[in-house]
Amino acid sequence: MIWFVVNRTSGNGKGAAVWKRVEARLKERGIEYGCRFTERPGHAAELAGELARQSGTVAVVAIGGDGTVHEAASGLVGSGVPIGCIPAGSGDDFARSLGIPRQWEAALERVLRLASRAIDVGMINGQSFVISAGIGFDGDVARITNRSWYKRWLNKLGFGSLSYVVTVLRLVVRYRPCRVRLEVDGRVSEHRDVWLIAIANMPYYGGGMKICPDARMDDGMLHLCLVEGIGRLELLRFFPRVFNGTHVSHRSVQLMSGRQIRIESTAPMTIHTDGEYGGATPAAVDVQSGRLNVL
C-alpha cells in the first residue's frame, strides 16, 4: 500500500488541486493507495509515523511543500519506510535537490517506480532536517516569510519562491550580526559580525538558493556556509549570486564541512529546520548517515 499524506493548504491550495489530479490518475490505473490529510502543524509527522508502523505500507508520499516533507520525513527517520514527494509548495527545495520533477504527472511516475535510496539526516538540538538548517539572518527570513501575507499572494500568482527574496530586502536594513563561537569536528574558531550560518544536507534552500553547492545528501557530512563581516549594501549586491552558487567566492563567505557542529552566539540567533522555525542558539548539530530512505 502506498500512502499519501496531503497538505491541502500548501502552496495556497495547490496541495488540494494536485491531490485531486493524482487521485484520479491512481483510480484510473487501478493502483492501491490510501490517503490522510494534515489538519494542523506537526500533523504530517504524526501521520507518517503511524503509517510507517502499519503492516503493508511500502511508502509514504508527501504532497505539499518543504514543510510537509520536513514533517513527514521526521516521522519516517529510522523506520525503513521510504518517503516520496509530489511537490506542491512555494520553494520545493527537497524536490529540486533530488531531481524530482515539479510537474505532478512526472513526479507521480517517479513515485510509482518505488525505487529507493538511503540518505543522511541532520539533527539540530534534537530536531531532524533533511534539506538544511539555517541560523541567524536566514533563520529570521524563514520565520518571517512563513508568516507573511505576501507569500500567500505570490503563491497565488505562481511566484511563491520570490517571497524569500522580499523578506531578505525587508530584513537586511534592521538585522544585527553578532559574535559566534563555532566548533566543527573539534576545530574551534571565533567569528565577528556573523550574519548567517547555513548547515546543508542538500545544496538548495530558500526557493532555489544554491547555498552549499557541494552538499551531498549521502556523503555522511554536513556542509556549512558562514557569512560574516559584510556591509548591508554589499550583502544586497552579492545576494543574487546565491542562486547559482557563485557567492562562495566572496571574501566574507567561509565553507566548511563536518559531522558534529556546535554553535554559541553572543545574542540568540533564530534557527530554522527545512524552513520551519526551530528555536534559537546555542545549537548542537550532528549527521545521521543513511537514516532516511527516499523514492
N, C-alpha and C positions, 0 to 999 in steps of 0.2 A: 504494500500500500504506500503510495506517495501522498504525503500530507502537505497541504498548502496553508501557510499562516499569512493571512491577508490583512494589511493595514489599509482600510478603505479610505482613510483621510489623507494618506501620504500624497505628496505632490498636489495638494489642494483638490483631492478627489480622483487623482489619476489612478490610485491603487484600486478603487472600486471599478473604474472603467476597464482597466487591464484585466482584472479578475473575471469580469463578465465575458470578455473575449476568450480568455484562457479556458474557462469552464465550458463554454460552448464547444471549443475545439476538443477538449478531453472527452466530452459526451459523444461527439461526432466520431471519434476514433475508438470508442469503447474502452477507454483506459480507466482502470480502477483508481479512485482517488478519494481523499477526504479533505475537508476544509474547516478551518477555525478562524474566526475574525477577532482581531485585537479590539479591546474595549477601553484600555487605559494605558498610561505609561508603565513599562515593565511587563505588560501582559504577554508580549511575544516570547519573552524568556520563559515565563511560566508554561505557556502552551508548548513550546519546543521541548522543554524538559519532560513534560508529561507524555508527549508523543514519542519521544525517544525511548521511554520506558515501556511503551506498548509493544507487544509481540506483533510481528508482521510489518513494522514500519521500516521501509527501505530508505527513505529520505524525507527531509523536511525542507520545503521550498518557501522562502520568504518573498512575498510580493509587497514591495514598498521601497522606501529609500534606505540610506545607510543606517539610519536609526533603527529601523525594523530589522535589518540584517544584524546589526550590533546586538540587539536584544536576543534574537533567535539563536545566534551563534553562541552567546553566553550560556544559553540553556543546553547547548549540544556539546560543549567542550568536554572532551574525555569520554563521550558516550559511544563513539564509533559510528554513529548515525551521521551521514553527510548532510551538509546544508547546501541547498541550491538557491538561486536568486533569479527572479524576473524583475528587473529594475522598474520602479515607478515613483522615483523621488526627484529631488531637485539637483542633488550632487552626483549620486550613484558612483562614488569612487571605488567601492568594492567591485562592482561590475567592470568598471574601466580597468582596474588593475589586473583582473583575471581574464580580460579579453572577452567578457560576456556581452553579446550584442544588446543594445538598448531597445531594439525592436522586440516586442513581446513574442512574435512568432518564432524568430530565430533563437531567442533566449529559451523558449519552451522546448524547442528541439534539442538544445544543449542539455536541458534538464532530463529529458526523456531518454537520453543515452545511458544515464545512470553510471557514467564513468567518473570515479572519484580519485582524489589525491589528498595526501596529508599536508597541512600547512602549519606554520607556527602560530602561537597566540601570545600576545603581550599581556602582562599583568602590571597594573599600577595601583598601589595602595589597596590591593585585593580585588580590584575591578579588572575584568578582561577587556581587551580590544583586539580587533583583527586587522584594522586598517592603520590607525595611528592614534597616538595621544599627543595633545598639544598643551603647552604650559606657557602662561603669560599672555602676550598680546593675542595669539591665535586662540587661546582658551576663551578670552573675552569675546573675540569675534564670533566663535561658535555659539556662545551663550546668548549674545545679543541678537544674532541672526535668527536663531530658533524662536525667539520671542517677538520678532519684528512683524509689522504689518506689511512691509514691502516684500518679504519673502513670499507671503501668500499671493500678493498681487503679481509678482514676477512669475510665480508658478503658473498662474492662470494664462499668462502670455507665452509660456514655454521657455522662459529665460531664468529659471529658478537659481541656477548656479551663480548668476550675477549678484544675487543678494549678498553673498560673502564679500564681493568687491565693494558694494555700497557700504557695508559695515566697516570695512577697512578704512575707507575715506572718512567716515564719521568718527572713528575711534582714534585715528592717528594723531589728531590735534590735542587730545587730552590724556593719552596713555602715559604712565610714568614708569620708565625702566627701573630696575633695581639690581643690587649685587646678588651674585649666586655662587654657591659652593657646589661644584659638580664632581662626582666620583663615578668613573666608568671602569668597571672590572678592576677596581683597586687603585686606579690612577686618579689622583685628586688635582683639580685645577680651580682657580678663583677667577671670577669674571665680573666686570663692572658694566653698568648700564645695559643689562640684558633685556632685550625686547621679547624674545620668544625662544622656546626650546621645543622643537618638534621631534617626536620619537616615532619612527615609522617602521611598520611591518610590511607595508606596501608603498609604492612610490608616490601615489596620488592622495591628495586630501583637499577639502575646501572647494569641491566642484571642479576638479581638473588641474589643481596646482601640483606641479611635479616637485614636491618639497624635498624629497630624498631620492634622487634619480637611481641610485644604486641599491635601494631597498629591495630585498627579495623575501618572499613570504615563506621560503623553505630552506633558508641558509643557517638557521639556528642563531641568528643575530638580530639585534635591533639597531636601526640606523638613526643617527641623531643629527639634527641641523640646529645650530645655535647662532642667533643673530645678536650682536652686541655693538655698542659704541657707534651708532649711526644716527645722524640727524633726521628730523621728520621729513624735510623736503627730499633728502637723498633716499630715504626709505620709499617714499612715493615714486621717485624717479625710477628706482630699480625694481620696484614691486612687480611690474608686468613680466619681468624675466622669469618669475617663478612658474609661469605656465608652460615654459619649455625647458625648465631645469637649468638655465644658464646663470641663475642667481648665485650658484655655488662658487663662481669665480670671484665674487665680490670680496673685498678685504675684510668686511665686517661679518662674513659668514664662515663658520667652522663646521666641518663634518667629522663625525666620529662614529664608531660602532662598538657594540659590546653586548654581553649577556646580562649584566647587572648594572643598573644605573641608580645613583642616589642624588637627589637634588634638594638643597636647602637655600632659602632666599631671605633677604632682609625684610621683605614685605610679602604678604600672601600673594601668590600667583595662581590665577584660575587654571584649572585643569579641564580638558575635555577628553573623552574617550570615544573615538569614532564620531566626533561631532556632538556628543551628548555631554551635558555638564557632569563633571566628576570630582568636585570639591576643589581643594587648594593645596599648595605646597605646605610642608615638605612632602616629597614623593619618593617612593621606593618602587623601582621598575625592574621586572625580570622577564625573560622569554621562556616559554614552554614549547619545546621543539615537537612538531608533529602532533599536536594535541587536538587538532580540528580537521575533519575530513570535509572537503568541498567538492561539489559537482563541477 
